[in-house]
Amino acid sequence: MSSDRTQAFEGLTDAYHRFRPGYPEGLLDRLREHVRAGADASWPDPWLLVDAGAGTGISTRTLRHAFGPGPRVVGVEPGRDMLAAARAGEHGGVEYVAGRAERLPFPDSSACLVLAAQAVHWFDRPAFYAEAARVLVPGGTVAVLNNDRDHRASAYLDAYERLMEDHGDHYRRDHREYDTVAEMSAQPGLSEAGVSTAGWVRELDTGQVLGMAMSSSKMAAVVRNLGEERTRAHLTALVREHFPDGGVRIPYVTRLFTARRTG
């Protein structure tokens, strides 16, 4: 695997595309409503919706589903494997371009939405929020959408996180816990930062659990340190211990953070 953080999912793309979850419809509705609430006649036609750190295109295609056929939807992704997979799997009327979230390839005041879904922890976040403020039209939305496994509500997830802490490369389960509202609020040109949350449960079988785990760049470090066979054996044993019936139930908390570009 490359030492370049933008290539962190090299070799993991197929599992990522197959096993990563989507996002709760209720929060997608909130996102759409937030964007529409800021619209005025000066906005470009069609609207430009940007998905920064698009990965294999899960969230890019989600934007198309949420907003319908009208807007132009563009996923921006620096990872070579991820970008190739997104383009190869495209059938939803969206576009993909190579680029970084901190240097979006769009002019000033051109986008109505800049979204980072399951990706902002990889960014230089202050630089990303400054870049979002640059490319957004007045009234436009910057949004961060995160699916977080709720390890505080599940003994299985607590053990899963402990496996990565014990055998990963300096992994900490709180590595994505930071004050996004405060970070958005600190960026000149952004205002009205807030958060909406939704709790839900994903049901998987053992094979899907293994597939999802193997799509993780953090679990990839465990695989490097223990070997794939031992890692899979550890994960299988955890499933059997906590879910003897084979039906794995993983609680999630999904958070949608939004802020608006001031005029």
C-alpha positions in Angstrom: 0.0 0.0 0.0 1.3 3.5 -0.9 2.6 5.8 1.8 0.7 8.6 0.1 -2.5 9.2 2.2 -4.4 10.0 -1.0 -3.7 6.4 -2.1 -4.6 4.8 1.2 -7.2 2.5 -0.3 -5.0 1.1 -3.0 -5.9 -2.6 -3.3 -9.0 -2.2 -1.2 -11.3 -0.7 -3.8 -13.4 -3.7 -4.7 -14.3 -4.5 -1.1 -14.9 -0.8 -0.4 -17.3 -0.6 -3.3 -19.2 -3.8 -2.4 -19.5 -3.5 1.4 -19.6 0.1 2.5 -23.0 1.3 3.7 -25.1 4.1 2.3 -26.7 6.9 4.3 -30.1 7.4 6.0 -32.8 8.9 3.8 -33.9 11.3 6.5 -30.5 13.0 6.5 -30.4 13.1 2.8 -33.7 14.9 2.8 -32.3 17.4 5.3 -29.3 18.0 3.1 -31.5 18.6 0.0 -33.7 21.0 2.0 -30.7 22.9 3.3 -29.4 23.4 -0.2 -32.7 24.5 -1.6 -33.3 26.9 1.3 -30.3 28.9 0.2 -31.2 29.1 -3.5 -31.9 32.3 -5.4 -32.1 33.4 -9.0 -28.4 34.2 -9.2 -27.4 30.5 -8.9 -26.0 28.8 -12.0 -28.3 26.6 -14.1 -27.8 23.7 -13.7 -26.7 23.7 -10.1 -23.2 22.2 -9.5 -23.0 19.7 -6.7 -19.5 18.7 -5.7 -18.6 15.5 -3.8 -15.1 15.9 -2.4 -13.2 12.7 -1.6 -15.7 10.7 -3.7 -14.0 7.3 -3.3 -15.8 4.8 -5.5 -18.7 7.1 -6.0 -21.1 5.8 -3.3 -21.9 9.4 -2.1 -21.7 10.9 -5.6 -24.4 8.6 -6.8 -26.3 9.3 -3.6 -26.4 13.0 -4.5 -27.9 12.2 -7.8 -30.5 10.0 -6.1 -31.3 12.8 -3.5 -31.4 15.7 -5.9 -32.8 14.1 -9.0 -31.7 14.6 -12.7 -31.4 18.4 -12.8 -28.1 19.4 -11.2 -24.6 18.6 -12.5 -23.0 16.2 -10.0 -19.2 15.8 -9.9 -17.1 13.6 -7.7 -13.6 14.7 -6.9 -11.1 12.0 -5.9 -7.3 11.8 -5.7 -7.0 8.0 -5.3 -6.1 6.3 -8.5 -7.8 3.0 -7.7 -10.9 4.7 -6.3 -11.3 7.1 -9.3 -10.9 4.2 -11.7 -13.6 2.2 -9.9 -15.9 5.1 -9.7 -15.6 5.7 -13.5 -15.9 2.1 -14.3 -19.1 1.7 -12.3 -20.8 4.9 -13.5 -24.3 4.5 -14.7 -26.1 7.3 -12.8 -25.4 10.4 -14.9 -22.6 11.8 -12.7 -19.0 12.9 -13.5 -15.7 12.2 -11.8 -12.5 14.2 -11.9 -9.1 13.8 -10.3 -8.4 16.3 -7.6 -7.9 17.0 -3.9 -10.5 18.5 -1.5 -8.1 21.2 -0.6 -7.7 22.3 -4.2 -11.0 21.7 -5.9 -10.9 22.1 -9.7 -13.7 24.6 -9.9 -13.9 28.4 -10.3 -14.8 30.8 -7.5 -18.5 31.0 -6.6 -19.5 28.1 -8.9 -20.9 25.3 -6.7 -24.2 25.2 -4.8 -23.0 22.3 -2.6 -19.7 20.9 -1.5 -20.1 17.6 0.3 -17.5 15.5 2.1 -19.1 12.1 2.9 -17.0 9.7 5.0 -13.9 11.5 3.9 -13.2 14.7 5.8 -10.9 13.0 8.4 -8.5 12.4 5.5 -8.4 16.2 4.6 -6.5 19.2 5.9 -9.8 20.3 7.3 -9.2 24.1 7.6 -7.9 24.1 4.1 -10.9 22.2 2.9 -13.4 24.6 4.6 -11.5 27.5 3.1 -11.7 25.9 -0.4 -15.4 25.2 0.0 -16.0 28.8 0.9 -14.1 29.8 -2.2 -16.0 27.7 -4.7 -19.5 28.0 -3.1 -22.0 30.5 -4.4 -23.5 32.9 -1.8 -26.1 30.9 0.0 -24.5 27.6 -1.0 -24.0 24.7 1.4 -20.9 22.9 2.7 -21.8 19.6 4.3 -20.0 16.8 6.1 -21.7 13.4 6.3 -20.2 10.7 8.5 -21.3 7.2 9.3 -19.8 6.2 12.7 -20.1 2.8 14.2 -21.5 3.3 17.7 -18.9 1.3 19.7 -20.4 2.7 23.0 -23.6 0.8 22.3 -22.2 -2.6 21.3 -19.9 -5.0 23.1 -19.0 -6.5 19.7 -17.9 -3.1 18.3 -15.9 -2.4 21.5 -14.0 -5.6 20.9 -13.7 -4.8 17.1 -12.2 -1.4 17.9 -9.9 -3.0 20.5 -8.6 -5.4 17.9 -7.5 -2.5 15.7 -6.0 -0.6 18.7 -4.0 -3.7 19.8 -2.7 -4.7 16.3 -3.0 -1.6 14.1 -0.5 1.2 13.5 -1.2 3.6 16.4 -4.9 3.3 15.8 -7.3 5.1 18.2 -11.0 4.7 18.1 -11.6 8.4 18.7 -9.5 9.5 15.6 -12.6 11.0 14.0 -14.0 12.8 17.1 -13.5 16.5 16.6 -15.7 19.6 16.8 -16.9 20.0 13.2 -19.4 22.7 14.0 -16.6 24.8 15.6 -14.2 24.1 12.7 -16.9 25.2 10.2 -17.8 28.3 12.3 -14.1 29.3 12.4 -13.9 29.6 8.6 -14.5 33.2 7.3 -17.4 33.1 4.8 -19.3 30.3 6.4 -22.1 30.7 8.9 -25.1 28.9 10.5 -23.1 25.7 11.2 -25.1 22.9 12.8 -25.6 19.2 13.0 -28.4 16.6 12.5 -28.1 13.0 13.6 -29.8 9.7 12.9 -29.3 6.3 14.7 -29.8 3.1 12.8 -28.7 -0.5 12.7 -27.1 -2.4 9.9 -27.6 -6.1 9.7 -24.9 -8.3 8.1 -23.8 -11.9 7.9 -20.3 -13.1 8.7 -19.1 -12.8 5.1 -20.3 -9.2 4.8 -18.6 -8.3 8.1 -15.3 -9.7 6.8 -15.8 -7.9 3.5 -16.5 -4.6 5.2 -13.5 -5.0 7.5 -11.2 -5.8 4.6 -12.3 -2.5 2.9 -10.9 -0.5 5.8 -7.5 1.2 5.5 -7.3 0.9 9.3 -7.9 -2.8 9.3 -5.4 -3.1 6.5 -2.7 -2.2 9.0 -3.9 -5.1 11.2 -3.7 -7.4 8.2 -0.1 -6.2 7.6 0.8 -6.9 11.2 -1.0 -10.2 11.8 -1.5 -11.6 8.4 -4.8 -11.9 6.6 -5.6 -15.4 7.8 -5.1 -14.5 11.5 -7.1 -11.3 11.1 -10.0 -13.1 9.5 -9.9 -15.7 12.2 -10.0 -13.0 14.9 -13.0 -11.3 13.3 -14.8 -14.6 12.7 -14.3 -15.5 16.4 -15.7 -12.1 17.5 -18.8 -12.7 15.4 -19.3 -16.1 16.8 -18.9 -14.9 20.4 -21.3 -12.0 20.1 -23.8 -13.2 17.5 -24.1 -17.0 17.8 -27.0 -17.0 15.3 -24.7 -15.4 12.6 -26.8 -12.3 12.3 -24.5 -9.4 13.0 -26.2 -6.1 14.1 -24.1 -3.0 14.0 -25.4 0.2 15.5 -24.5 3.4 13.6 -24.8 7.1 14.3 -24.8 9.2 11.1 -24.1 12.9 11.5 -24.8 15.6 8.9 -23.0 18.8 9.5 -23.9 21.8 7.4 -22.9 25.5 7.1 -23.9 28.2 4.6 -21.8 30.5 2.4 -22.4 34.0 3.4 -22.8 36.7 0.7 
